[in-house]
C-alpha cells in the first residue's frame, strides 16, 4: 500500500472510532462519568401502586474509578407525565434529603460544596427534558475511588382503562453500555379498592414472581445479577369494571383549610361498536421548508396509514400549509374518498414558511354545525409560526374566537417547536399534545397517537361532586374519554365527607349519566384522629398534593411562556416548588452534606465535559474516555498527515 493511502485508511479508522462516544440516554438510571455511560453496581426499583397511581423509588449505587474527585452527571428515566417528589444521597450511612431552593441559590450552594470537597448533588429544572422517554438529570460529586448511592422518587398516574392498568419501567440500555448491572431488583406492590383479576409481566414472563396476599393486593418481584437488560420491565393487571370506572384519592395537609384530590375516570376495556362515536377528522399537515427530507415523507406516510384506519361512518378532510393553506375538500367527505385523498397528498413538496394561524382558522371552519359529531383537528408541525400572525397569544385568541363547541384540537410537534403554543392549543380545547424527536422515525408514534384518539366513547364530560365544593382543578375544560385512555383531574376541595359523584356526557349525541355513590373526600377532623381509618388513608395519599402542585405550576409556566414574564406568577411558581418540593424552572433540588466526616478541602474537582479535545483528555483519567479521546486526537493528526501526503504526491507529479 502506498504511504498516502495508508495514512488515509488509518484516518478513516480513527474517525470511525469516534462513534464510540456516548449518546443521549433513554433507559434505566445511568451515570455519565468521564464522558462514558456507567451502569450502577446496584439498582433497586421499588414501586407502590395505590388506586392506579404509582410511586417509584429508584436507589442506585455508582463507583468512581478515577484517582480524583469528579462532578458526574446522573440521568434517570422520569416520564414527562410524572412528578418528582424527592431526591436524596446516601452519605456516611445516612440519607441526606434534597432541599428545594431558588435555582440560583441552589447552584451557589452546590458549587461551594464541590469546591470544598463535600458530597453534594444538584437537580435543576433546567436539566429536565419534556421528552417522553427521559429524563431527570442531576450533577453529583463523586470522591476519588469511591462509590455513592442516590435515591430518586417520582409519582405518576398510570395509563390504562378501568379494566386494565399497565406500569412500565425502562430498563433497556444495551445500546449505551455493555457493562452489566451488578445487582438488579424490581418490586411492584399493588393495592386497589376493587378485586384484581390477573397480574402478569408481558416483558419478563418467566422471570417474575407473583404473590397475591389478598384479592385486592398483588406483589411482583424480578431479580437478576450481572446482566445487561435488553428490554423494559412491564407489569399489567386487570380488574372488573363498570362501563366507566372512577377512582378518587384525597388528602388533607395539617393547618390547611382545603383538601386535595386526584380523580381518574376510564372506560372499560371492551366497548360495544354502537358505543363508538362517529367522528369528523381534519388532518393539518405542515409542508414548510423545515420539513424537508425524511420528515415530510414519514409524516405523509403516517397520514396515509391513519386514513386507512378511519372507522365506518367517519368523515374527514386534509389541509396542507406552508406560507399558504391548501384544502383537499372544504366539506367533510366519507371514507370512500380515501384513495383520492392519498393521491392528492402525494402531489405536494416542501418549501416556504409556517403559517400556523391561517391553517388553524381554515381547519376550524370545516366544522359541521348541524351535526352532533366531535370535530377533531389533528395539527402536525415541526416549527414555529413564521408567516402571517406569529404572536403566540394572538394565535390562541384567534382560535378561541373561531372554535365551535364541537371542535377539539390535538397537536403533534416534531423537533424544535413552540411547545407552549401546541400544549395550550390542546389543553384549552379538550385535546392532547404529542412531541416527537426530529431524528426518530415518525410513523409509529403518529400511528399510536391516532389510535389513542380513534375511538371516543364519551364526549362533553361534566362532573358533579354533590355537596363537595371543588376548586382550582386541572385540566379545565375536561377532555373527551377514549377507549384505551383515561381522564385525570387534579384539584382542591372544601369541607369533606361522603358524597355521590355524577359523571355526565354524550354518546353519539345522546345524553349519558352515571353515578358513583359513597365517594369519600377526607374531612380535616376525621384525619386529625390518630390511627383512624381516615388518618391511615390520608398517609397513603400523601402524593396527591404534589401532583396537583405540578399541574398548577406547569399551567402557570405555560401561561408565562405565551404572555410574557410576570413577577407575581414567578413568585407563585417558586412558592409551589418550595412548599410541595417539586422541580420547576425557578426551583431546584440541592443536596449538601452539612457535616462531612472527612472533607477533602482543596482537592481539585473535575467539571462536566467541556469543549476542546485536550481539555477532555486532561480532565478525566478513565480507560474508556481516554481511549475515545486518544482515537479522536490520533484521527485528527492522521487525517492531516494523509492530506499532506496527497498534496506532496500531486506536487511530485507536477
C-alpha positions, 0 to 999 in steps of 0.5 A: 500500500502506498504511504498516502493511502495508508495514512488515509485508511488509518484516518478513516479508522480513527474517525470511525472510532469516534462513534464510540462516544456516548449518546443521549440516554433513554433507559434505566438510571445511568451515570455519565462519568468521564464522558462514558455511560456507567451502569450502577453496581446496584439498582433497586426499583421499588414501586407502590401502586395505590388506586392506579397511581404509582410511586417509584423509588429508584436507589442506585449505587455508582463507583468512581474509578478515577484517582480524583474527585469528579462532578458526574452527571446522573440521568434517570428515566422520569416520564414527562407525565410524572412528578418528582417528589424527592431526591436524596444521597446516601452519605456516611450511612445516612440519607441526606434529603434534597432541599428545594431552593431558588435555582440560583441559590441552589447552584451557589450552594452546590458549587461551594460544596464541590469546591470544598470537597463535600458530597453534594448533588444538584437537580435543576429544572433546567436539566429536565427534558419534556421528552417522553422517554427521559429524563431527570438529570442531576450533577453529583460529586463523586470522591476519588475511588469511591462509590455513592448511592442516590435515591430518586422518587417520582409519582405518576398516574398510570395509563390504562382503562378501568379494566386494565392498568399497565406500569412500565419501567425502562430498563433497556440500555444495551445500546449505551453500555455493555457493562452489566448491572451488578445487582438488579431488583424490581418490586411492584406492590399493588393495592386497589379498592376493587378485586384484581383479576390477573397480574402478569409481566408481558416483558419478563414472563418467566422471570417474575414472581407473583404473590397475591396476599389478598384479592385486592393486593398483588406483589411482583418481584424480578431479580437478576445479577450481572446482566445487561437488560435488553428490554423494559420491565412491564407489569399489567393487571386487570380488574372488573369494571363498570362501563366507566370506572372512577377512582378518587384519592384525597388528602388533607395537609395539617393547618390547611383549610382545603383538601386535595384530590386526584380523580381518574375516570376510564372506560372499560376495556371492551366497548360495544361498536354502537358505543363508538362515536362517529367522528369528523377528522381534519388532518393539518399537515405542515409542508414548510421548508423545515420539513424537508427530507425524511420528515415530510415523507414519514409524516405523509406516510403516517397520514396515509396509514391513519386514513386507512384506519378511519372507522365506518361512518367517519368523515374527514378532510386534509389541509396542507400549509406552508406560507399558504393553506391548501384544502383537499375538500372544504366539506367533510367527505366519507371514507370512500374518498380515501384513495383520492385523498392519498393521491392528492397528498402525494402531489405536494413538496416542501418549501416556504414558511409556517403559517400556523394561524391561517391553517388553524382558522381554515381547519376550524371552519370545516366544522359541521354545525348541524351535526352532533359529531366531535370535530377533531383537528389533528395539527402536525408541525415541526416549527414555529409560526413564521408567516402571517400572525406569529404572536403566540397569544394572538394565535390562541385568541384567534382560535378561541374566537373561531372554535365551535363547541364541537371542535377539539384540537390535538397537536403533534410537534416534531423537533424544535417547536413552540411547545407552549403554543401546541400544549395550550392549543390542546389543553384549552380545547379538550385535546392532547399534545404529542412531541416527537424527536426530529431524528426518530422515525415518525410513523409509529408514534403518529400511528399510536397517537391516532389510535389513542384518539380513534375511538371516543366513547364519551364526549362533553364530560361534566362532573358533579361532586354533590355537596363537595365544593371543588376548586382550582382543578386541572385540566379545565375544560375536561377532555373527551374519554377514549377507549384505551385512555383515561381522564385525570383531574387534579384539584382542591376541595372544601369541607369533606365527607361522603358524597355521590359523584355524577359523571355526565356526557354524550354518546353519539349525541345522546345524553349519558349519566352515571353515578358513583355513590359513597365517594369519600373526600377526607374531612380535616377532623376525621384525619386529625384522629390518630390511627383512624381509618381516615388518618391511615388513608390520608398517609397513603395519599400523601402524593396527591398534593404534589401532583396537583402542585405540578399541574398548577405550576406547569399551567402557570409556566405555560401561561408565562411562556405565551404572555410574557414574564410576570413577577407575581406568577414567578413568585407563585411558581417558586412558592409551589416548588418550595412548599410541595418540593417539586422541580420547576424552572425557578426551583431546584433540588440541592443536596449538601452534606452539612457535616462531612466526616472527612472533607477533602478541602482543596482537592481539585474537582473535575467539571462536566465535559467541556469543549476542546479535545485536550481539555477532555483528555486532561480532565478525566483519567478513565480507560474508556474516555481516554481511549475515545479521546486518544482515537479522536486526537490520533484521527485528527493528526492522521487525517492531516498527515494523509492530506499532506501526503496527497498534496506532496504526491500531486506536487511530485507529479507536477 
